[in-house]
Amino acid sequence: MGVNNRMSGKRSTRPTTCLNFGALLLGLLACGCQPGVKWDLRPYDDVHARALREKKLTFVYFRNWASVACTEFEDKVLKQPPVLQALEPLVCVPLDLLWDKALAERWGISEIPGCAVVGQDSQLLEKVQGAVSAEQLLNAVQAAKAKGTAAPASQSSGPAEMSKK
């Protein structure tokens, strides 16, 4: 795979190594090694179990891998520094809307892109769907965080709290 060195007759691996390194670098960039949301790519149940262990909320992003709207949402909203900062303390999982339709329906998500922030009990705290701005997503995440931190105190108030949702 190397190139013959005319003077010594030895093969050089330098061009092949450079090509391999270049391909690796391009692959890493294409696979999302850029600053962005720290996704946990396991199934929802596994990701939510991690959130429970770490006492964190879960951010669920429903998308369709062929959707231009989802790609635009990821580029224009999910990469915004304030959004990244707001999502940092959450456990984040991307799911396909069609594949995880029952879970999306459970939280009333029927459009892509769709996002749900769920609490320790897997109950919906906030959701957004369709074409939303970074500001709208931030508002939903902040409201969910407020509800999520208030949840243990409000559990003593019983079913009346739950009926507001």
C-alpha positions, 0 to 999 in steps of 0.5 A: 500500500505504500509508495516505492522510494526510487533511491532505496527501493523501500516502500514508504507508508507516508502517503497512505498514513496521511490519507488514513489520518485525513479520512479519520479526521473527516469521519470524526467531524461528520459523526458529530465531534463538533460542539453540540448536545451530548446525546446518549444513543441508547434506548429511552428506558436505558437513558431514563434509568441513567437519569434516575441514577444521576437524579437528572431530568431527561430531554427527549428529542423526537425526529425523523432522520430524513426530515429537512425540518429536523436537520434545520432544527438541529443546526439552527436551534440545538447548536445555539450556545444558550440551548447547549448550556440549558441542556448540559445538566439534562440526560439527552436522547434522540429518538425516531418519531416513527420507531418510538411512536407510542412513547411520543403519543404518551407525551402528546408529541405528533410533529417533528421536530418534537421535544419532551422534558420528562421528570424522574417519574417519566411524566411530561414536564414540558414539550415543544413540537414543530418549528420552534425557535431557540427561545421557545425551546429555552423557555420550555426547558427552563419551565421543566427544570422549575417543575422538576425541582419542585416535584418532590415538594408537590408530591405531597399535594396529591392528585390535584397537582397532577390534574393540571397537566 
